């Protein structure tokens, strides 16, 4: 009787459930079949991976013969000794970088003087005049590009009068560093309201230090402007060169472990990091209440205040990921933006067209990518 009652209950449940599960239409059937095949494939991949892990664990737990164990112990000791020697190598290489700073600075000084209009280079065979036959433009777009870039000087006509005085002529290379930054990995950090002050950026330098702690300092020099009183904004990065005792296999030379920004002396009414545009943070938080909002800086100048990038409301792992992202920015400025500034400005042999913050592989930027998938990306502009 009990068995019959259970069978009746199951029948009744089936009758109750079946009407709520409609049969797939002819159009939906192929899609469902593809989904089924995909899920079955995923299950088989997971099962295969589980078997591999179980096999690896069983193999690792197998007893090792004493003679092999002694050899493995000796090999590991040699490997650790190799890591220690790599540490010495990287420390020595950093010392050499410090020694060569003066030679690098000589070239950077020349670039800065031309960019800021203090020097005017003379024409040479490697820098021919636009009258050379090989340099003659072949089409309208080429002619426009050559005039825009100062390679051709159009003849004066009534509709194109001469400037009244020399003051109307641009000096140096206008917006050089703004263009360089926007062409780099940091381009996504620059908001529209940042651009007027970044047009006053005259130079970016790096100073390497070896004592008391290895590291480097980034120096951003600005012309007098209406936004802040500082002539130079700086940011220091501190390096360590030592393997993690718990994971020596992960050692890969110097790594940034901390950074220190500077105080920006904002003028009244011109504080960009407290601009109204930062309100999009809270708007996204309201639209995604079940997700911890992890978003980029509201201004490029947040870069100089690393403490503002983290938040006590975020979990520790995410705050660590934010700093990891900032460390990548510091290295990018040191290793690419400063030594390759002219190439970035000219976009010469450097394909950065698709490079933005989504190419960063840290958890923070991967999360921003996921926000875009959720439809939150319009708020990432930061200028609302």
BELQUI-V795458 format. One record per helix or strand of 3 or more residues. SS is the DSSP state (helix for helix, strand for strand). FROM is the first residue (numbers start at 1). TO is the last residue. If there is no record, write none. Layout:
# BELQUI-V795458
{{SS	FROM	TO} {SS	FROM	TO}}
This chain:
# BELQUI-V795458
{{helix	2	18} {helix	26	60} {helix	66	99} {helix	101	115} {helix	133	135} {helix	140	148} {helix	166	168} {helix	176	182} {helix	187	189} {helix	192	198} {strand	201	209} {strand	215	222} {strand	232	240} {helix	248	250} {strand	255	260} {helix	272	274} {helix	276	287} {helix	300	304} {helix	306	309} {helix	316	337} {helix	341	346} {helix	357	359} {helix	363	373} {helix	377	381}}
